Amino acid sequence: GSGNDLDHGIDYEGIVELYHDLCPKMAKVEKLIGKRRGFVRARFLEHGIEKITTVLRLSGESDFLNGKNDRLFKADLEWIMRPENFIKILEGKYGNRERRVESQEERINRLAGV
């Protein structure tokens, strides 16, 4: 290998491409260096490429993570790859279920388990 042994065969460029494809509204990544690279490596070793792909897809689909929130916050690759954020995204915490306000009737049904 050409220094690839240290990086466990991680295709960083491929992951950046996935991020650009699946999260087109987020900030582009020019170079994956330093801390960011470390976050990506750690998530790859813990979860593998399938979970990374899932998390990037969920991030790209999340209104909140793409800036539709009252803080004008927008996620980026480094934020997504931080361990606590990665898990929250994977668990669906940033899904779009609050997209519309439920009616009182729907709320009562939901709480009653109907």
FENHUNOR-V232027 format. One record per pair of residues at least 4 apart in sequence whose C-alpha atoms are under 8 Angstrom apart, sorted by the first residue. I is the first residue (numbers start at 1). J is the second residue. Records with the same first field share a line. If there is no record, write none. Layout:
I = J, J
This chain:
1 = 5
3 = 7
4 = 8, 9, 10
5 = 9
7 = 41
10 = 41, 44
11 = 15
12 = 16, 32, 37, 40
13 = 17
14 = 18
15 = 19
16 = 20, 29, 32
17 = 21
18 = 22, 53, 56
19 = 23, 24, 56, 77
20 = 24, 26, 28, 29
22 = 56, 57, 59, 60
23 = 56, 57, 59, 60, 61
24 = 60
25 = 60, 66
26 = 66, 74, 75, 76
27 = 76, 77
29 = 77
32 = 36, 37
33 = 37, 38
34 = 38
35 = 39
36 = 40, 77, 78, 81
37 = 41
38 = 42
39 = 43, 78, 81, 82, 83
40 = 44, 81
41 = 45
42 = 46
43 = 47, 48, 52, 81, 83
44 = 48, 49, 52
47 = 51, 52
48 = 52
49 = 53
50 = 54
51 = 55, 90
52 = 56
53 = 57
54 = 58, 90
55 = 59, 80, 86, 89, 90
56 = 60, 80
57 = 61
58 = 62, 89, 90, 92, 95
59 = 65, 66, 80, 89, 94
60 = 65, 66
61 = 95
62 = 66, 94, 95, 96
63 = 67, 68, 69, 95, 96
64 = 68, 69, 73, 74, 94, 95, 96
65 = 73, 74, 75, 94
66 = 73, 74, 75
67 = 72, 73, 74, 75
68 = 72, 73
69 = 73
75 = 79, 80
76 = 80
77 = 81
78 = 82
79 = 85
80 = 85, 86, 89
81 = 85, 86
82 = 86
83 = 87
84 = 88
85 = 89
86 = 90
87 = 91
88 = 92, 93, 94
89 = 93, 94, 95
102 = 106, 107
103 = 107
104 = 108
105 = 109
106 = 110
107 = 111
108 = 112
109 = 113, 114
110 = 114
